[in-house]
Each structure stands twice: as structure tokens, then as C-alpha cells.
Amino acid sequence: MILNNWYVAAPIADLGDDPLRSRMLGCDFVLFRDAEGSIHCLSDVCCHRGASLSKGKCVNGCVQCPYHGWEYAGDGHVQRMPSLGNDISIPNRARVDSYPVQERYGFIWVFLGNRPEDERVAVPELLPEYGDDNNWRMTRMQRDWTVNWARLKENLADASHLFMVHSFGKHLPEQSEVFEVFETEWGVRIPQIYTTIPDESSMTAANAPQAEEKRDHSDVLIEVSVHGMIQKNTQLMASGYDQIIWNTLTPIDHHHTRHYTLHFRNFQKAPEHDAAMEKTIVWGLEEDAQVMDYLKPPMTPASMSNELLVATDGPEKAYRDKMQKIAAELGVIDWRAVRDLAEDNVLVIPSPARGEGGNWVHQTVPVK
């Protein structure tokens, strides 16, 4: 699991008046709004006696621990210790880690790492379609997987499994094409062209603007970013039916992944069609799960030589190379060391404030 990266902690709509718990990278976090409505993210473990802050409530613009009432501000510092009265000097050590937050695409993104602002990676701008309600109908989906995030991310970029695994891919040829892969600053791009004959029966009023100019092929562009853990699949189909499937993955821990999806379509844009479209996407993911849930090893193999990769595995290999390069630059949690230490230690993701020094109660996760 990669540090110093942006991850989706939750949809903005899920955060109400009460604190909200989110688990990412094997650690627990609490999301809450201060008195002005700004969203904050803190480590979810009280530095006093280890209670979960997300089980508390919001008071005085802070999140209050449910055990002894300590109140934590958005910067992670304790503002009040009720049992000691209001006239005490609160020690600087009475604090937990606080993480940078941004709101984008209807999600709460949290930067999990200790890099200062001018050294943080940026979430790439890959979704200009967001908010374009005139041309696209958008729906949201969410799914939890019992699969390592890297294994799942490679699957989303894999074109050669479509014929074998998916019912919607049965019209594709059994022999997959070998597509060229282009490296980017944040990941890889895989342009794909599928030669097809436009289906005249699919030319409906819903997609007439796209269908006026006949297409003799379908263009598919897969963009996979390590920054923000994004994967975007843009499908401009010969029929004129176009869709975009945008995904972001949040590792819950090294064996579980939360998968957020935004689906855009230029056809059947009335809300009454949403349920049917979501059912189609969910069906495809369930087909993937029938294979993904049983992959061995559950983690990405330590070496390329531990799997027999062939020419059609180019996108997965290119992404794996790029991911490992970026991970080496940003830092990777040593999950085996975490497993040994977590029983009697609170381990947290280091926040930017750690770079300022000071004495902290909780120790940070071991890093490779």
C-alpha cells in the first residue's frame, strides 16, 4: 500500500452531522465537519486511552472522544479535557495526526502521507465530463472487494479477459489484439480500436447526435493512474452509444479494496433507466469477482518471473512497472511488519505535521 497519495475516504453525501469512520491502508480515520462546515480527517484513535473518535460526536467545532470527552480540533490538537477543567494548560503531545482533505467529483479525498504541500502528487484531471449534464447522465456505484487493490487495478486494465469472463464480451474475437501502451507521469494510457459494423437498429433518438456521423469502429481509451488510484475507460462505440466508466480504488487493507465508480452515458439519459444501467455494471463486476476472489497469490507477485506473462499482458506489465516505480518514490507500508506490531501498538499513517517534529503518542507505520 502506497503512502503520500490521495485516496477517496467517502462520498461527501455520506458525511452528515455526526463523525464518520473510514478505513484506509489498514488504519482507521475519522471525518467530521467543523463549525464552519469544513471537512477534516484525523487518525481515529484517541491518544488518551485508545477510544474510537468516530464513535463520539461533534461539539464546539471539534470531534469529541466518547470515552472521556476530549475534544479534537481539525488540526488534531486537543482543545479541552473535561475531567481536568477549563483552566489547564493542554500539553502539545495531546494531539493526533491530521490529514489534508479536498473535495472532488462528490468524494472526500484525503492525502495519506507526510509530504509538505509543494511536494504532494496531484490527482490528474481526467474527468472533464463531470458536471456536463447536457451530454451525459451520471450514476454512482460502490463495491467492496476481498481482493488486493493492485490485483483489482490490473484487472480493470486487462482487455484479453473480456471474451472469456464477461457476457458482454462474447461478441469479441477469442484472439485478443496486442495494443500499444504509453507511459504517463501518473500511470499508463492504452488506446484501443475495435473494428465493427454499426448496428442500424441501435440508432435511436436518444443517441441521434452521435449517430449522424457513421462510425466503422469503436474507440476505447483506458487511462490508469497511480496518483489518486484512478482508472478511466472511455468507450466511443460504433453504434453511437458512448459511455465512460471512471473508477477509483481505496485499499481498506492489503486484502480488501473499496471500489468507487462513476458511470456516464449519452443514451437513455432519463433517470428511470439508471437502475438497469447500474445492474449491467454490477453484473460485469460480479463476473470479474468469480475469478478475482480466487487469484493466487492474493498479492501481486514479488517478481514478474513468478507469472508467465505474454504479449497481450502488455497493459498489466506496463502498469505494474510504473506502479512499482512510483511506489518506490512515494513510500510503501511494510504490511508484514505492521501485522507483527499492531496487536499492542497503535500504528498511524504519518501526517504532514510529523515533519515539524515534536513528541507524538502514536508511532507511525513501518515503511519499506
C-alpha positions in Angstrom: 0.0 0.0 0.0 1.4 3.3 -1.2 1.9 6.3 1.1 1.9 10.0 0.1 -1.0 9.6 -2.2 -4.6 10.8 -2.4 -7.4 8.3 -1.6 -11.2 8.6 -1.5 -12.3 8.3 2.1 -16.0 8.5 1.5 -18.7 10.1 -0.7 -19.4 13.7 0.5 -23.1 12.7 0.8 -22.2 10.1 3.5 -20.9 12.8 5.9 -23.7 14.3 7.9 -23.7 16.0 11.3 -22.0 13.1 13.1 -18.4 11.8 12.7 -17.8 9.3 10.0 -15.3 6.4 10.2 -13.2 5.4 7.2 -10.6 2.7 7.0 -7.8 3.1 4.5 -4.3 1.5 4.2 -5.1 -0.7 7.2 -5.6 2.3 9.5 -8.7 4.0 10.9 -9.7 7.6 10.3 -12.5 9.9 11.4 -14.1 12.5 9.1 -16.1 15.4 10.6 -17.2 19.0 9.8 -16.1 21.9 12.0 -18.4 24.8 13.0 -17.8 26.5 9.5 -18.7 23.3 7.7 -15.2 22.5 6.5 -14.3 18.8 6.4 -11.4 17.4 8.4 -9.7 14.0 8.6 -7.9 12.7 11.8 -6.5 9.5 12.9 -9.4 7.7 14.6 -7.7 6.7 17.8 -7.7 8.9 20.8 -4.2 9.5 22.2 -5.6 9.2 25.8 -6.9 5.7 26.2 -7.4 4.5 22.6 -11.1 5.1 22.0 -12.5 5.5 18.5 -13.2 9.2 17.9 -15.7 8.3 15.2 -17.9 6.8 17.9 -18.1 10.2 19.5 -19.9 13.4 18.4 -19.2 16.8 17.0 -19.2 19.6 19.7 -17.8 23.1 19.6 -16.4 22.6 16.1 -14.4 19.6 17.3 -14.8 15.8 17.4 -15.4 14.6 20.9 -14.0 11.3 22.2 -16.8 9.1 23.5 -14.7 7.8 26.4 -13.6 10.8 28.4 -14.8 13.7 26.3 -11.5 15.1 24.9 -12.3 17.5 22.1 -10.0 17.4 19.0 -9.9 20.3 16.5 -9.4 19.9 12.8 -5.6 20.2 13.2 -5.6 17.2 15.5 -4.8 19.2 18.7 -6.9 18.6 21.8 -8.8 21.8 22.8 -10.5 20.6 26.0 -10.1 17.8 28.6 -13.4 18.0 30.7 -12.1 15.9 33.6 -9.3 18.4 34.3 -11.5 21.6 34.0 -11.2 24.5 31.6 -8.2 26.3 33.2 -5.5 23.8 32.5 -2.6 24.1 30.0 -3.1 21.4 27.5 0.2 19.6 26.6 1.3 19.8 23.0 1.5 16.0 23.0 -2.3 15.8 23.3 -2.9 15.5 19.6 -3.4 13.0 16.8 -2.5 13.2 13.1 -4.5 15.4 10.8 -4.5 14.9 7.1 -5.1 17.2 4.1 -8.5 17.0 2.5 -10.0 18.0 -0.8 -13.5 17.7 -2.3 -13.7 16.5 -5.9 -16.3 14.6 -8.0 -18.6 14.3 -5.0 -15.9 12.5 -2.9 -13.8 13.3 0.1 -10.2 12.8 -0.9 -7.5 12.5 1.8 -3.8 12.8 1.4 -2.2 9.9 3.4 1.4 10.8 4.0 3.8 13.3 5.5 4.9 15.3 2.4 4.5 19.1 2.5 2.0 20.7 0.2 4.5 21.7 -2.5 5.8 18.1 -2.8 2.5 16.2 -3.0 1.3 14.4 -6.1 -1.7 15.8 -7.8 -4.8 13.9 -8.8 -4.7 14.0 -12.6 -7.5 15.9 -14.4 -9.0 13.0 -16.3 -12.7 13.8 -16.0 -13.8 16.9 -17.9 -17.2 15.2 -18.4 -18.1 15.6 -14.7 -20.9 18.1 -14.4 -21.7 18.1 -18.1 -25.4 17.2 -17.6 -26.4 18.3 -21.1 -24.4 15.5 -22.8 -24.1 12.8 -20.1 -26.2 11.1 -17.5 -24.1 10.1 -14.5 -24.7 7.5 -11.8 -22.6 6.4 -8.7 -21.8 3.0 -7.5 -19.7 1.4 -4.7 -18.4 -2.1 -4.1 -16.2 -3.7 -1.6 -13.8 -6.5 -2.8 -11.9 -9.2 -0.9 -9.1 -8.5 -3.3 -5.8 -6.7 -3.1 -6.1 -3.3 -4.8 -3.2 -3.8 -7.2 -4.7 -7.1 -8.4 -8.0 -5.4 -9.0 -6.4 -2.4 -10.8 -4.6 -4.7 -13.2 -7.9 -6.5 -13.9 -9.6 -3.2 -14.8 -6.9 -2.6 -17.5 -7.0 -6.1 -18.9 -8.6 -6.4 -22.3 -7.7 -10.0 -23.1 -10.1 -11.4 -20.4 -13.2 -9.8 -21.8 -14.1 -12.6 -24.2 -13.6 -15.3 -21.6 -15.0 -13.8 -18.4 -17.8 -11.3 -19.5 -21.1 -11.9 -21.1 -20.8 -8.5 -22.8 -17.5 -9.6 -24.4 -18.8 -12.7 -26.2 -19.0 -10.8 -29.5 -15.3 -10.1 -29.4 -12.8 -12.4 -31.1 -11.2 -15.1 -29.0 -7.7 -13.9 -30.1 -7.0 -10.6 -28.5 -5.1 -7.8 -30.2 -1.9 -6.5 -28.8 -2.3 -2.8 -28.0 0.5 -0.3 -27.6 0.9 1.2 -24.1 2.0 4.7 -23.5 3.6 5.7 -20.2 2.5 9.0 -18.5 3.7 10.9 -15.4 0.9 9.3 -13.4 0.5 5.9 -15.0 -0.3 4.5 -18.4 -2.7 5.1 -21.4 -3.9 2.3 -23.6 -5.7 3.4 -26.8 -7.7 0.6 -28.4 -9.6 0.3 -31.7 -12.2 -2.4 -32.4 -13.4 -2.7 -35.9 -17.1 -3.2 -36.0 -20.1 -2.7 -38.3 -22.5 -0.1 -36.9 -25.8 -1.7 -35.9 -28.6 0.3 -37.6 -31.2 -1.0 -35.2 -29.4 0.8 -32.3 -29.7 4.2 -33.9 -32.4 5.7 -31.6 -33.5 9.3 -30.9 -31.5 9.0 -27.6 -28.2 9.0 -29.4 -29.0 10.7 -32.7 -26.4 13.4 -32.4 -23.7 10.8 -32.1 -25.1 8.6 -34.8 -25.4 11.2 -37.5 -21.7 10.7 -38.4 -21.4 6.9 -39.0 -18.5 5.1 -37.4 -16.9 2.0 -38.7 -15.0 1.2 -35.5 -15.2 1.7 -31.8 -12.6 3.7 -29.9 -11.7 2.7 -26.4 -9.2 4.6 -24.2 -8.0 3.2 -20.9 -6.2 5.6 -18.6 -4.7 4.2 -15.4 -3.3 6.5 -12.8 -1.4 5.5 -9.6 -1.9 9.1 -8.4 -5.3 9.0 -6.9 -5.7 5.3 -7.8 -7.9 6.2 -10.8 -8.9 4.1 -13.9 -11.0 5.6 -16.7 -12.4 3.6 -19.5 -13.8 5.8 -22.3 -15.8 3.9 -24.9 -16.9 5.7 -28.1 -18.9 2.9 -29.8 -19.6 2.5 -33.5 -23.3 2.4 -32.7 -23.2 5.9 -31.3 -23.8 4.6 -27.8 -21.0 6.1 -25.7 -20.1 5.5 -22.1 -17.4 6.4 -19.6 -16.6 4.2 -16.6 -14.5 6.1 -14.1 -13.1 4.2 -11.1 -11.0 4.9 -8.1 -9.8 2.3 -5.6 -9.1 2.8 -1.9 -7.2 -0.1 -0.2 -9.0 -0.8 3.0 -6.1 -3.1 3.9 -3.8 -5.3 1.8 -6.6 -7.9 1.3 -9.7 -5.6 0.9 -10.5 -2.8 -1.5 -13.2 -0.3 -1.8 -14.2 0.5 -5.3 -16.0 3.7 -6.3 -17.5 4.1 -9.8 -18.9 7.0 -11.8 -20.7 5.9 -14.9 -21.5 8.3 -17.7 -23.8 7.5 -20.7 -25.0 9.5 -23.7 -28.1 7.3 -24.2 -31.2 6.6 -22.3 -30.4 9.5 -20.1 -33.8 9.6 -18.2 -33.5 8.7 -14.5 -35.8 5.8 -14.9 -33.0 4.0 -16.8 -30.5 4.3 -14.0 -31.3 1.1 -12.2 -31.0 -1.0 -15.4 -27.6 0.6 -16.2 -26.3 0.0 -12.7 -27.5 -3.6 -12.9 -25.4 -4.1 -16.0 -22.3 -2.7 -14.4 -22.8 -4.7 -11.2 -23.3 -7.9 -13.3 -19.9 -7.3 -15.0 -18.2 -6.8 -11.7 -19.7 -9.9 -10.3 -18.3 -11.8 -13.3 -14.9 -10.4 -12.5 -15.3 -11.5 -8.9 -15.8 -15.1 -9.8 -12.1 -15.1 -11.0 -10.6 -12.3 -8.8 -11.7 -13.9 -5.5 -9.5 -17.0 -6.2 -6.3 -15.5 -7.6 -3.0 -16.9 -6.2 -1.1 -15.3 -4.7 -3.6 -12.8 -3.4 -0.9 -10.1 -3.6 0.9 -9.0 -6.8 3.8 -11.4 -7.2 7.1 -10.1 -5.9 8.7 -10.8 -9.3 7.5 -10.7 -12.9 9.1 -14.2 -13.3 6.5 -15.6 -10.9 3.9 -15.4 -13.6 4.1 -16.3 -17.3 3.2 -13.0 -19.0 2.6 -12.9 -22.7 2.2 -10.2 -25.4 -1.4 -9.5 -24.5 -0.4 -8.7 -20.9 1.4 -5.6 -22.0 -1.0 -3.2 -20.3 -0.8 -5.0 -17.0 3.0 -5.3 -17.2 3.4 -1.6 -18.1 1.2 -0.6 -15.2 2.9 -2.9 -12.8 6.3 -1.4 -13.8 5.0 2.2 -13.4 3.3 1.4 -10.1 6.4 0.0 -8.6 8.4 3.0 -9.8 6.0 5.5 -8.3 5.7 3.4 -5.1 9.4 3.4 -4.6 9.3 7.2 -4.8 6.4 7.8 -2.5 6.9 5.0 0.1 5.2 1.7 0.8 3.8 0.4 4.0 5.6 -2.7 5.3 2.4 -4.7 6.0 4.3 -7.7 7.3 5.9 -5.5 10.0 2.5 -3.9 10.7 1.0 -7.3 11.2 3.6 -8.1 13.9 3.3 -4.8 15.7 -0.4 -4.0 15.6 -1.5 -6.2 18.5 -0.1 -3.9 21.2 0.7 -0.7 19.3 -1.3 2.0 17.7 0.1 2.5 14.2 -0.9 5.5 12.2 -0.1 7.0 8.8 2.4 9.8 9.2 0.8 13.2 8.6 2.5 16.4 7.3 2.7 17.8 10.9 5.2 15.0 11.7 7.8 16.9 9.6 7.6 19.7 12.2 9.0 17.3 14.8 7.6 17.1 18.3 6.7 14.3 20.6 3.8 12.1 19.5 1.9 9.4 21.4 1.3 7.1 18.5 4.0 5.6 16.3 3.8 5.6 12.5 3.5 2.5 10.3 6.8 0.9 9.3 7.8 1.8 5.7 9.8 -0.2 3.3 
